[in-house]
Amino acid sequence: MQLVRAHVLVCGGKNCTASGSEQVREAFAKELEKKKLDQEIRLVETDCHGFCEMGPLVIVYPEGTFYVRVTAEDVPVIIEEHLVKGRPVDRLLYKAPVKEDEIPKYKELDFYRKQHRVALRNCGSINPEKIEEYIARGGYASLEKAIYDLTPEQVIEETKTSGLRGRGGGGFPTGLKWEFCRRSPGDLKYLICNADEGDPGAFMDRSILEGDPHSLIEGMAIAAYAIGCSEGYIYCRAEYPLAIKRLKIAIAQAEELGLLGDNILGTDFSFTLHIKEGAGAFVCGEETALMASIEGKRGMPRVRPPFPAQKGLWDKPSNINNVETYANVPMIIGKGADWFGSMGTEKSKGTKVFALTGKVNNTGLVEVPMGVTIRDIIFEIGGGIVGGKEYKGVQIGGPSGGCIPASLMDTPVDYESLIEAGAMMGSGGLVVMDETTCMVDLSRFFLNFTQSESCGKCTPCREGTKRMLEILTRICEGEGVPEDIETLERLGRVIKSTALCGLGNTAPNPVLSTLRYFRDEYEAHIYDKRCPAHACSALLVYTIDEEKCSGCGRCARACPAGAITGEKKEPHKIDPEKCIKCGSCIESCKRGAILRL
Amino acid sequence: MPEAGCAQPAEDVQMEKELQDLFAKWRGVKGSLIPILQGAQEIYGYLPKEVLLQIARELKLPPSRVFGVVTFYAQFHLEPRGRNIVRVCLGTACHVRGASKVYERLQDEIGVGDGETTEDLRFTLETVACLGCCGLSPVVMINDDTHGRLEPENLKGIVDQYE
């Protein structure tokens, strides 16, 4: 192997690519060649580092210098200054939002310092299209250990002892699930990976699929060995074409090296892996619906029992886990259950990846030990709220989860504490909200999503979510009536307890949790016809401050509805009957004389 | 539908051949309906009625079952689509960072609503729940290009790049 004196890692993750990382990489390739440095400095395209807010990201090793928002024009400077003269380029270093001093090293950043990367261990550090890089980081050693040194029962026992629980949201103990399936009678058993990551605001599975596909494949192979499956499916949503492409490459490479397919590593254990592309239906994230979809049917859930472990895909015993769950498995087998169990809380072991988005300074993917507080994630790792606005709450777990208010920001993030607070782990989306987010509007947004994704099989979900959405829309438009709150609560309870599958059971969560913590906002909308966050346009009133108005007439010209009148150089007035509340006048006014109440 | 007496255009013959190849590739594989529909849509750009009937015959399924699957999944289309597919993300992160304003302006710029196609087949406008690049919210994807950190004012310049 040829030795090089430095590595330049350019992030090729989706967020960075959209910010122009491809041009940056091309510029590096061209410049390095031009300066004849391409033999001593290696350029690597990696996948997502998780710090998407600051992309395109470039990291220079051996120092681990972390450059943010790099453009193609910056490339010659980095090469000349840093790689030739050894002086980091100060202006491109990441500056923490709270402190002014510059933090040049990758591992020392607040964003990374508090993280503990297990499932994301290789994301952003290796080239995902080269199996050699995965193997060089210890990859597939756990599979070898499992097959040669452990019996299937021992693998299951190790997984049970580790305390690993399903990372797709449910939190069911993984080892136990495997044991159920192993004990089910039958020669042919299927192993399925749920990669139908449909929760808006969650993209950790995509990051693993695109950034480290072999960790998933190794985890699945170990699970297949433990349970006794000879065939497996990865059900990946079609919206992730890059993930599908990388998986195909990874599977082909693993087959070539005898790590998948017939007689793995020279033993009599065989396991074939297929990819199934989803066709765009959120409900297919539910396990029985997902299996119906693999079978080529409408993706509708069915009644359980029988559970998939007894009667799953094509009526054969099947085991289904999510991407992040499988990605943890090689680490558990490799480093042992005790190591894994040393992280996290008593009942929630290990780490969890969260997609941190919304009104927070550092958006991106973060992986932390279970049990850290919401405060740590948002203010330490996330760097606080954008623009210094007031933190209002966080929505955890996507459309199935709930809102946790600022007053509970010391809640530890683990399965039980979140359920107790009225939310749930879900897939791990964390959407941060500030004072300008209206909670009624937010729950309407989520319900609109679940309502349109409801498959229509059971009545509580099909009809119930529709009625709830109608009520919420009415409230946002200022036509709410006093009994609406009670009706919402009653409908929510009924849907929760009677819907057929997880989608319906959890659909009312955003509404119920906001009603629990932000009831006053609902009341303000219904009784006072007022939106405290100034977000529901139907409830806003625009007026002109006569003291400040100079009568320039800009607003009157900007108003598309002709609602503003007044003499030149005299204070103008807005006719509330004509006003369509578009906000054009506010944008046009240079004196800040127009108020939105 | 080709008119009676006219020879089939070469393009149709080519697509028909590709469809037969697709059938051959999946013959005997369990659960092949969805991959075949995906492949057929790739060939034709959408799923014409005649093609659906052919698929039903090939797989020996009632046409109602094929139609049921097509209408269940968001990915399948029964009408021709525009040359450029504009997908506006209305996911949570984009929502709280002002996606609805972007979406409104985009409807004005393109002149059609959700799921509609312009008459000249230049654009199809769609809304999606999440494109998975929440770090760049609000986001619009046109074909394979992702445009992030958008303001309503930038949209015209972006849309104009696509013919």
Contacts between the chains, C-beta under 8 A, distances in Angstrom:
chain1	res1	chain2	res2	distance
A	14	B	132	6.3
A	14	B	133	5.0
A	14	B	146	6.9
A	15	B	133	4.7
A	15	B	135	4.4
A	15	B	136	5.5
A	15	B	148	7.5
A	17	B	146	7.2
A	18	B	133	5.8
A	18	B	136	5.6
A	18	B	139	7.6
A	18	B	145	7.9
A	18	B	146	3.5
A	18	B	147	7.3
A	18	B	148	5.1
A	19	B	136	6.8
A	19	B	148	6.8
A	52	B	133	7.1
A	52	B	134	7.6
A	52	B	135	2.7
A	52	B	136	7.0
A	53	B	135	5.2
A	55	B	135	7.1
A	197	B	132	7.6
A	198	B	129	7.2
A	198	B	130	7.6
A	199	B	130	7.2
A	200	B	91	3.5
A	200	B	92	4.7
A	200	B	93	7.5
A	200	B	129	4.5
A	200	B	130	3.7
A	201	B	91	5.8
A	201	B	92	4.0
A	201	B	93	5.1
A	201	B	130	6.3
A	201	B	134	5.8
A	202	B	130	7.5
A	203	B	130	7.6
A	203	B	132	4.0
A	203	B	133	7.4
A	203	B	134	6.6
A	206	B	132	5.2
A	238	B	38	7.4
A	238	B	75	5.8
A	239	B	128	7.5
A	239	B	131	7.3
A	239	B	132	7.3
A	240	B	132	7.2
A	276	B	31	7.8
A	276	B	34	7.8
A	276	B	35	7.8
A	277	B	34	7.7
A	277	B	35	7.1
A	277	B	38	6.3
A	278	B	73	8.0
A	278	B	75	7.9
A	279	B	34	5.6
A	279	B	37	7.5
A	279	B	38	6.7
A	279	B	73	3.6
A	279	B	74	7.4
A	279	B	75	4.2
A	279	B	76	6.6
A	280	B	73	5.1
A	280	B	74	3.4
A	280	B	75	3.9
A	281	B	72	6.4
A	281	B	73	5.2
A	281	B	74	6.4
A	282	B	129	7.2
A	293	B	34	6.9
A	294	B	31	5.5
A	295	B	30	7.4
A	295	B	31	4.8
A	296	B	30	7.9
A	296	B	31	4.2
A	296	B	32	6.4
A	296	B	33	3.7
A	296	B	34	5.3
A	296	B	69	7.1
A	297	B	33	7.9
A	297	B	69	6.7
A	298	B	68	5.6
A	298	B	69	5.7
A	298	B	72	4.2
A	299	B	72	6.5
A	299	B	73	7.3
A	300	B	72	7.9
A	314	B	30	6.8
A	355	B	134	6.4
A	357	B	92	7.1
A	357	B	93	3.6
A	357	B	134	3.9
A	357	B	135	7.0
A	357	B	137	6.8
A	358	B	92	7.3
A	358	B	93	5.5
A	358	B	96	5.0
A	358	B	97	7.4
A	359	B	96	6.2
A	359	B	97	7.4
A	363	B	93	7.4
A	363	B	134	6.3
A	363	B	135	4.3
A	363	B	137	7.9
A	364	B	135	5.6
A	395	B	92	6.7
A	398	B	92	7.1
A	429	B	92	6.9
A	431	B	92	4.7
A	431	B	93	5.9
A	431	B	96	6.4
A	433	B	96	6.2
A	437	B	96	5.5
A	442	B	95	7.8
A	442	B	96	7.6
A	445	B	92	7.2
A	445	B	95	5.5
A	446	B	92	7.7
A	449	B	129	5.8
A	453	B	129	7.9
A	455	B	72	7.6
